[in-house]
Amino acid sequence: MLLRNLFSSRLRRVSAVASTTVMTLVAFAATNAALAQKAEQMIARAPSQADVDVDNLADGEIADCSVERFDERGMTCFGLYKPDGKTLIRAWGIKKENNRTVVDQFRYYKNGVEVFRDVSGKEARWLNTGGSRRAALASDKKTIAAWIALSPQEATQEMVAALRTNDFPRYQRVALSEKELAGLNLSGAVGAEIQRQVKSVDANAFAKLAQTLAIPENATWGALNAGQPATVPVSDTIGHELDVYYNAAVVVMVGSGENAQSQELYVGDIVRVGDVWKIVGLPTGEPFGKATGAVSASSVFIQTSGDSAVAEGSADVGELGSALSEAYRKLESATPENYPELCDQTVKILVNIADANPQERDNMLSQAIDVVFSGVQSGVYPGGAKKLAEMVEAFADASPEVKARARQRQITAEYYVVSQKPSPSARELTKAQEKYSEDLAAFVEEYSTTAAAAEAAMTLALDQEYMLENETAVKYYQQVVQNAGNTQLGKKAAGAIARLQAEGGKLQLPAAQYFGGGAVDLEDLKGKPTIIFAWGSWDDASVDAVKKVAAQVNVVGVCVDSAPDPAAANAYFQQIAKTTPWKNVCDPAGLDGAFATALGIQTAPWIILIDKDGKVVRSNITNLEELPDVLNEMK
């Protein structure tokens, strides 16, 4: 139960699967001939994005592949497996729609691990060793319309690819736009300078820059040199807190080993806008292979002199960056057998970069922690928990945030050691779960002021809510508010406290409008019990459960889907709203939307039950099977 929240950040980023891509397939038959035909069809279906690194078949291998049918979440699915048994492609969510057979998702694999997913012809997702980015697709189901989630590393990877191919639209998607700039609420000299840089991003300037840099066609992104991220506080010229990477630079490299050639490209500031990191303005640099050192990274927020740590360490970091890029490439194609060794080599390089350039230390050590933990999550590094324990000791002199990150990942990895066994006993799982809970509680106490501890406290609070231990949950939420009050996490924790403490009294809802019009007002719903129902379109079972009792109660729906394309959110939610008989509050930000945040809702399904007089009876019903009984008890 506790582990549900470990994946809540993923849930927040899962978009709707209610509307499916219309792709006609032949009917599946239980004959070898039909399955062979299906194999041909599946292998012919390429990922929507051309530069995705997935497994392919050698000539003649298709005949030795196998196709198997399986059922998952009420859907008919098919898997295409290579001759060695590893998964190649999965066609997931096959169902009938308007007398046609359609597929909801195509999932693509590398070395048996899913790395890319096309969802409903509307969204592309990179997963596991493929990355963490998410993109909304245009109507042609191939072109990226907008990024939904993008890390700073992936944003700069897109930047390098765009400059290498002189693809201005590709760069525009990762550059801070004028509309996004307006939302940052900047003024004064900082606001004026950033506005100037944003306005400088046009097709002609970009083409000239790409020509000047002359990045070779075979060049690749090597590493992001950007120190640790910083939060810029509210001031007279900054309207709300900003998360920024200062003085960022990127290693661009050609070749590998002794013949490798690398050079830095200077990015400047990278700013987070929601779940997407955006580059401010255009990068700077010298022609590839002809660097003189005359150009260096700079920041609008914090200026650095020419003899900064970044400039001094750039040559060393460039060489190590080449080695790091090579190590990451090897990891991408690693087998479960050689992943641990390659992972350890990658960690060693990251630590060397951290030692060579103190400004990069937190960033590099965090990457080292995450690359090990990623292997543990994927089940390809069974000794990862022990490795993380070693890193906790080795990073004893690191910043509190890095030490907390390492310890938190170690605690979770130790649980995976048990849960990922082929057939763990119920006793083993229970014991591991108890240890996980105890260790996480101690972790929150020891690292109370860190971001990792705030996340862990939210996890523990949610678990206490599942067990209806509301007083203990409030204590954890209060710790989050105390240490992360101005962040999104802190605001959600404050909302959860208000919701829990409203039991037996009136719940104060934030001002909100239903999708399609009309204010949300609990006073208008008196005389009949009301449920506030947070739901996601991926969870048909929960929606069906509420439909069964909808005649007995008023339902205020809170759709926690994040719109795949914020620019088309209205059309998206129109389709979602049709699936329920109740009115819904819809926010493109999903679980991070204002309404869900004000109520402290971390996951879905979630129900708040209010009696006919407007008083809160239960603030956290998560098991929808008990809902009919709870309603009957109120009669």
NUSE-304906 format. One line per 8 residues: number of its first residue (from 1); their letters; for each residue x, y, z of C-alpha. Coordinates in steps of 0.05 Angstrom, whole numbers, m for minus. Layout:
N
NUM> A> X Y Z ~ ...;
//
This chain:
635
1> MLLRNLFS> 0 0 0 ~ 57 48 18 ~ 90 37 m49 ~ 30 65 m87 ~ 57 135 m75 ~ 127 117 m100 ~ 97 119 m168 ~ 49 178 m157;
9> SRLRRVSA> 96 224 m197 ~ 87 178 m255 ~ 12 177 m245 ~ 12 253 m247 ~ 44 249 m315 ~ m1 194 m345 ~ m47 225 m395 ~ m116 200 m417;
17> VASTTVMT> m125 135 m454 ~ m200 144 m464 ~ m195 164 m537 ~ m154 115 m579 ~ m117 122 m644 ~ m156 97 m703 ~ m113 44 m735 ~ m146 m14 m770;
25> LVAFAATN> m116 m83 m758 ~ m135 m150 m787 ~ m175 m196 m740 ~ m131 m240 m698 ~ m140 m314 m706 ~ m111 m370 m665 ~ m72 m400 m723 ~ 2 m399 m736;
33> AALAQKAE> m10 m365 m803 ~ m49 m309 m770 ~ 4 m299 m717 ~ 58 m298 m770 ~ 19 m245 m807 ~ 12 m206 m742 ~ 87 m209 m731 ~ 97 m178 m800;
41> QMIARAPS> 47 m123 m784 ~ 78 m107 m717 ~ 150 m103 m742 ~ 126 m57 m798 ~ 100 m8 m746 ~ 158 39 m732 ~ 161 86 m672 ~ 132 155 m686;
49> QADVDVDN> 200 186 m671 ~ 256 168 m719 ~ 314 178 m670 ~ 289 129 m617 ~ 339 73 m602 ~ 299 8 m602 ~ 316 m63 m620 ~ 308 m84 m692;
57> LADGEIAD> 311 m151 m727 ~ 366 m176 m772 ~ 349 m202 m841 ~ 313 m268 m836 ~ 300 m264 m760 ~ 226 m250 m768 ~ 212 m323 m784 ~ 241 m344 m716;
65> CSVERFDE> 203 m292 m676 ~ 141 m310 m636 ~ 76 m274 m623 ~ 36 m286 m561 ~ m32 m261 m540 ~ m45 m239 m468 ~ m98 m200 m430 ~ m82 m140 m387;
73> RGMTCFGL> m130 m92 m352 ~ m188 m119 m392 ~ m152 m108 m458 ~ m129 m157 m510 ~ m54 m148 m523 ~ m1 m180 m567 ~ 73 m186 m556 ~ 126 m196 m610;
81> YKPDGKTL> 187 m233 m583 ~ 257 m240 m613 ~ 287 m309 m625 ~ 324 m302 m558 ~ 258 m291 m522 ~ 266 m217 m508 ~ 207 m172 m521 ~ 212 m130 m585;
89> IRAWGIKK> 144 m96 m591 ~ 78 m99 m555 ~ 11 m78 m584 ~ m27 m60 m521 ~ m101 m46 m511 ~ m133 m78 m572 ~ m208 m70 m574 ~ m267 m60 m619;
97> ENNRTVVD> m290 12 m634 ~ m342 29 m686 ~ m335 m40 m717 ~ m260 m32 m723 ~ m203 m63 m685 ~ m158 m9 m656 ~ m94 m8 m615 ~ m86 41 m558;
105> QFRYYKNG> m10 36 m549 ~ 51 10 m585 ~ 108 m5 m537 ~ 180 m13 m561 ~ 237 m47 m525 ~ 313 m47 m522 ~ 346 m109 m492 ~ 280 m131 m464;
113> VEVFRDVS> 265 m65 m429 ~ 211 m17 m453 ~ 243 48 m477 ~ 190 82 m519 ~ 114 83 m523 ~ 65 113 m574 ~ m1 127 m538 ~ m65 134 m577;
121> GKEARWLN> m30 169 m635 ~ m29 231 m590 ~ 30 223 m544 ~ 101 197 m545 ~ 136 174 m482 ~ 209 155 m469 ~ 218 105 m412 ~ 272 70 m371;
129> TGGSRRAA> 339 75 m406 ~ 305 113 m462 ~ 296 173 m417 ~ 238 209 m383 ~ 211 257 m435 ~ 138 261 m458 ~ 112 296 m519 ~ 43 313 m548;
137> LASDKKTI> 38 294 m621 ~ 7 335 m677 ~ m50 309 m720 ~ m2 271 m765 ~ 15 228 m704 ~ 90 237 m716 ~ 108 310 m709 ~ 120 334 m637;
145> AAWIALSP> 71 390 m623 ~ 95 407 m553 ~ 135 377 m496 ~ 95 354 m435 ~ 155 334 m393 ~ 228 346 m408 ~ 290 345 m364 ~ 347 395 m372;
153> QEATQEMV> 391 340 m400 ~ 339 321 m452 ~ 324 394 m469 ~ 398 405 m486 ~ 400 340 m525 ~ 343 368 m567 ~ 382 433 m574 ~ 444 397 m600;
161> AALRTNDF> 403 356 m649 ~ 368 419 m674 ~ 433 457 m685 ~ 466 397 m719 ~ 409 391 m770 ~ 390 466 m773 ~ 320 449 m749 ~ 291 513 m722;
169> PRYQRVAL> 221 486 m703 ~ 256 432 m662 ~ 295 485 m624 ~ 233 529 m614 ~ 200 472 m575 ~ 256 474 m522 ~ 266 550 m521 ~ 230 594 m472;
177> SEKELAGL> 173 628 m510 ~ 145 698 m501 ~ 80 668 m474 ~ 119 627 m422 ~ 161 688 m405 ~ 98 728 m390 ~ 78 674 m341 ~ 144 681 m303;
185> NLSGAVGA> 124 751 m281 ~ 193 782 m287 ~ 208 856 m287 ~ 266 905 m280 ~ 335 892 m311 ~ 329 816 m306 ~ 261 816 m340 ~ 285 863 m395;
193> EIQRQVKS> 347 821 m410 ~ 310 755 m411 ~ 257 786 m456 ~ 313 809 m503 ~ 342 739 m505 ~ 274 707 m517 ~ 259 756 m575 ~ 327 739 m606;
201> VDANAFAK> 304 669 m621 ~ 282 672 m694 ~ 294 629 m756 ~ 348 674 m786 ~ 388 680 m722 ~ 383 606 m709 ~ 405 588 m780 ~ 465 635 m774;
209> LAQTLAIP> 484 604 m708 ~ 479 533 m735 ~ 523 553 m794 ~ 575 586 m748 ~ 579 528 m699 ~ 585 477 m756 ~ 569 418 m712 ~ 587 354 m751;
217> ENATWGAL> 530 308 m773 ~ 558 251 m730 ~ 565 294 m667 ~ 528 273 m605 ~ 508 304 m539 ~ 560 285 m486 ~ 540 315 m419 ~ 506 374 m386;
225> NAGQPATV> 554 416 m344 ~ 508 457 m301 ~ 523 450 m227 ~ 463 440 m182 ~ 395 471 m196 ~ 378 533 m156 ~ 313 565 m133 ~ 310 640 m146;
233> PVSDTIGH> 266 670 m92 ~ 212 722 m101 ~ 238 794 m103 ~ 219 862 m130 ~ 234 838 m201 ~ 215 764 m195 ~ 141 751 m184 ~ 146 679 m161;
241> ELDVYYNA> 201 628 m146 ~ 239 600 m206 ~ 279 537 m213 ~ 341 552 m254 ~ 405 521 m278 ~ 458 577 m282 ~ 516 581 m331 ~ 499 515 m364;
249> AVVVMVGS> 544 485 m417 ~ 539 422 m459 ~ 594 377 m483 ~ 587 361 m557 ~ 630 303 m581 ~ 650 265 m643 ~ 680 195 m642 ~ 701 154 m582;
257> GENAQSQE> 762 129 m546 ~ 829 158 m564 ~ 801 190 m628 ~ 745 227 m591 ~ 739 301 m603 ~ 697 344 m558 ~ 679 417 m547 ~ 632 457 m502;
265> LYVGDIVR> 571 494 m526 ~ 549 548 m477 ~ 475 549 m460 ~ 468 600 m404 ~ 404 595 m363 ~ 354 537 m365 ~ 288 552 m330 ~ 234 503 m309;
273> VGDVWKIV> 165 517 m335 ~ 119 464 m304 ~ 148 396 m321 ~ 189 423 m379 ~ 258 456 m374 ~ 266 512 m425 ~ 329 545 m452 ~ 332 621 m448;
281> GLPTGEPF> 350 651 m515 ~ 403 621 m561 ~ 466 584 m540 ~ 536 611 m557 ~ 599 577 m579 ~ 656 574 m629 ~ 662 532 m693 ~ 669 459 m675;
289> GKATGAVS> 742 439 m672 ~ 767 511 m671 ~ 753 533 m600 ~ 799 587 m571 ~ 767 593 m503 ~ 742 663 m517 ~ 669 643 m503 ~ 643 619 m436;
297> ASSVFIQT> 577 606 m401 ~ 539 664 m370 ~ 475 676 m331 ~ 423 731 m328 ~ 410 715 m256 ~ 481 706 m230 ~ 540 734 m269 ~ 607 698 m268;
305> SGDSAVAE> 676 724 m287 ~ 720 695 m341 ~ 762 658 m290 ~ 703 620 m261 ~ 705 547 m241 ~ 668 529 m304 ~ 720 561 m349 ~ 779 531 m310;
313> GSADVGEL> 753 461 m311 ~ 723 460 m380 ~ 779 422 m414 ~ 781 367 m362 ~ 705 362 m361 ~ 705 359 m437 ~ 750 298 m437 ~ 711 264 m382;
321> GSALSEAY> 647 284 m416 ~ 668 244 m478 ~ 680 183 m434 ~ 614 194 m400 ~ 576 198 m465 ~ 609 133 m487 ~ 590 101 m421 ~ 518 122 m427;
329> RKLESATP> 515 94 m498 ~ 541 27 m472 ~ 488 27 m417 ~ 433 38 m468 ~ 451 m27 m503 ~ 472 m65 m440 ~ 445 m134 m426 ~ 422 m154 m356;
337> ENYPELCD> 486 m193 m349 ~ 534 m135 m363 ~ 492 m77 m338 ~ 522 m77 m267 ~ 593 m73 m292 ~ 578 m18 m342 ~ 537 19 m290 ~ 596 18 m241;
345> QTVKILVN> 642 45 m296 ~ 592 101 m310 ~ 589 118 m236 ~ 665 122 m233 ~ 667 172 m290 ~ 612 215 m258 ~ 650 216 m193 ~ 714 236 m229;
353> IADANPQE> 677 294 m263 ~ 651 315 m194 ~ 721 314 m166 ~ 751 351 m225 ~ 700 407 m225 ~ 670 424 m157 ~ 615 466 m189 ~ 589 403 m222;
361> RDNMLSQA> 594 361 m159 ~ 522 357 m137 ~ 496 347 m208 ~ 546 291 m224 ~ 537 255 m158 ~ 461 258 m166 ~ 468 227 m235 ~ 512 172 m206;
369> IDVVFSGV> 459 156 m154 ~ 403 156 m206 ~ 439 112 m256 ~ 447 58 m204 ~ 375 65 m179 ~ 349 62 m251 ~ 382 m6 m258 ~ 350 m29 m194;
377> QSGVYPGG> 281 m6 m216 ~ 289 m41 m283 ~ 310 m106 m248 ~ 378 m108 m285 ~ 422 m90 m225 ~ 405 m138 m168 ~ 465 m114 m129 ~ 445 m42 m136;
385> AKKLAEMV> 421 m35 m64 ~ 490 m54 m39 ~ 522 m6 m88 ~ 477 50 m63 ~ 496 34 8 ~ 569 42 m11 ~ 553 109 m44 ~ 519 134 19;
393> EAFADASP> 585 123 55 ~ 628 150 m2 ~ 587 214 m9 ~ 589 231 65 ~ 621 298 50 ~ 571 316 m5 ~ 515 367 4 ~ 455 347 47;
401> EVKARARQ> 411 342 m15 ~ 458 292 m48 ~ 466 250 16 ~ 391 249 25 ~ 380 228 m47 ~ 429 170 m40 ~ 398 146 25 ~ 327 150 0;
409> RQITAEYY> 345 111 m63 ~ 381 59 m20 ~ 320 49 25 ~ 275 37 m35 ~ 325 m8 m69 ~ 329 m52 m8 ~ 254 m64 m14 ~ 262 m81 m88;
417> VVSQKPSP> 313 m134 m70 ~ 255 m173 m39 ~ 196 m151 m82 ~ 231 m167 m147 ~ 246 m239 m128 ~ 212 m289 m174 ~ 165 m314 m119 ~ 173 m277 m54;
425> SARELTKA> 131 m305 3 ~ 78 m263 37 ~ 120 m264 101 ~ 181 m238 63 ~ 141 m182 32 ~ 108 m162 97 ~ 175 m160 132 ~ 207 m120 76;
433> QEKYSEDL> 148 m71 76 ~ 154 m60 151 ~ 229 m47 145 ~ 217 0 88 ~ 167 40 129 ~ 212 42 190 ~ 273 63 149 ~ 235 116 112;
441> AAFVEEYS> 208 146 177 ~ 278 149 206 ~ 303 179 141 ~ 251 235 144 ~ 274 250 215 ~ 348 251 198 ~ 344 291 134 ~ 283 333 153;
449> TTAAAAEA> 303 397 116 ~ 318 365 48 ~ 274 359 m14 ~ 281 283 m11 ~ 254 282 60 ~ 194 324 40 ~ 178 274 m15 ~ 187 216 34;
457> AMTLALDQ> 142 250 85 ~ 88 257 33 ~ 95 183 18 ~ 88 165 91 ~ 29 213 100 ~ m7 181 42 ~ 5 112 71 ~ m24 134 138;
465> EYMLENET> m85 160 102 ~ m95 92 69 ~ m94 62 139 ~ m141 118 165 ~ m88 141 214 ~ m105 213 200 ~ m71 244 260 ~ m4 213 241;
473> AVKYYQQV> m15 234 169 ~ m26 306 191 ~ 41 305 229 ~ 78 284 166 ~ 41 335 123 ~ 59 389 175 ~ 132 371 168 ~ 127 381 92;
481> VQNAGNTQ> 94 449 102 ~ 148 469 151 ~ 206 452 104 ~ 176 460 35 ~ 117 507 46 ~ 127 551 m15 ~ 136 493 m64 ~ 82 454 m100;
489> LGKKAAGA> 94 397 m51 ~ 85 443 8 ~ 20 472 m19 ~ m8 403 m30 ~ 11 382 40 ~ m25 444 68 ~ m86 425 27 ~ m85 354 55;
497> IARLQAEG> m83 382 127 ~ m143 426 113 ~ m181 368 83 ~ m166 320 140 ~ m182 371 194 ~ m249 387 160 ~ m279 319 181 ~ m340 332 222;
505> GKLQLPAA> m344 404 196 ~ m349 443 132 ~ m298 436 76 ~ m274 501 45 ~ m266 491 m29 ~ m223 536 m73 ~ m260 579 m123 ~ m268 535 m184;
513> QYFGGGAV> m311 526 m247 ~ m338 462 m275 ~ m314 445 m345 ~ m368 474 m390 ~ m388 527 m340 ~ m418 537 m271 ~ m385 550 m204 ~ m370 493 m156;
521> DLEDLKGK> m411 508 m94 ~ m425 456 m40 ~ m482 499 m12 ~ m521 486 m76 ~ m515 411 m64 ~ m545 406 6 ~ m603 359 18 ~ m567 300 m12;
529> PTIIFAWG> m499 268 3 ~ m443 293 m41 ~ m378 259 m62 ~ m318 296 m89 ~ m288 243 m135 ~ m217 251 m161 ~ m209 203 m220 ~ m166 189 m280;
537> SWDDASVD> m191 167 m348 ~ m144 107 m346 ~ m183 77 m288 ~ m248 52 m318 ~ m263 7 m257 ~ m266 66 m209 ~ m309 108 m255 ~ m357 49 m263;
545> AVKKVAAQ> m360 41 m187 ~ m381 113 m178 ~ m431 108 m235 ~ m467 53 m196 ~ m480 100 m137 ~ m487 165 m176 ~ m563 164 m168 ~ m556 165 m92;
553> VNVVGVCV> m509 224 m87 ~ m485 289 m119 ~ m419 278 m153 ~ m367 333 m161 ~ m317 302 m209 ~ m243 323 m208 ~ m209 295 m270 ~ m136 290 m254;
561> DSAPDPAA> m114 276 m325 ~ m59 322 m350 ~ m79 346 m419 ~ m32 314 m472 ~ m29 381 m509 ~ m43 442 m465 ~ m59 483 m527 ~ m116 435 m543;
569> ANAYFQQI> m137 422 m471 ~ m209 445 m483 ~ m221 394 m539 ~ m187 340 m499 ~ m230 350 m437 ~ m293 353 m480 ~ m280 281 m498 ~ m265 263 m425;
577> AKTTPWKN> m328 297 m399 ~ m372 255 m444 ~ m352 192 m407 ~ m385 212 m341 ~ m456 232 m321 ~ m430 284 m272 ~ m397 352 m278 ~ m322 356 m273;
585> VCDPAGLD> m268 404 m253 ~ m213 396 m306 ~ m143 425 m303 ~ m88 412 m355 ~ m39 407 m296 ~ m76 344 m270 ~ m57 326 m199 ~ m16 390 m195;
593> GAFATALG> m77 431 m214 ~ m104 484 m166 ~ m165 444 m144 ~ m129 379 m130 ~ m72 417 m95 ~ m120 455 m50 ~ m151 389 m28 ~ m83 355 m19;
601> IQTAPWII> m100 298 m66 ~ m38 259 m86 ~ m67 202 m126 ~ m131 175 m156 ~ m182 146 m144 ~ m197 189 m83 ~ m265 207 m52 ~ m286 258 m1;
609> LIDKDGKV> m355 243 27 ~ m400 299 51 ~ m468 289 83 ~ m534 322 63 ~ m521 379 112 ~ m453 396 82 ~ m409 365 135 ~ m349 321 117;
617> VRSNITNL> m360 248 137 ~ m297 217 106 ~ m240 256 75 ~ m203 197 45 ~ m241 139 15 ~ m193 102 m31 ~ m225 33 m33 ~ m285 44 m77;
625> EELPDVLN> m312 m25 m61 ~ m332 1 8 ~ m368 62 m20 ~ m438 30 m25 ~ m434 5 47 ~ m411 74 72 ~ m469 107 36 ~ m519 56 65;
633> EMK> m493 71 135 ~ m510 144 125 ~ m584 130 111;
//
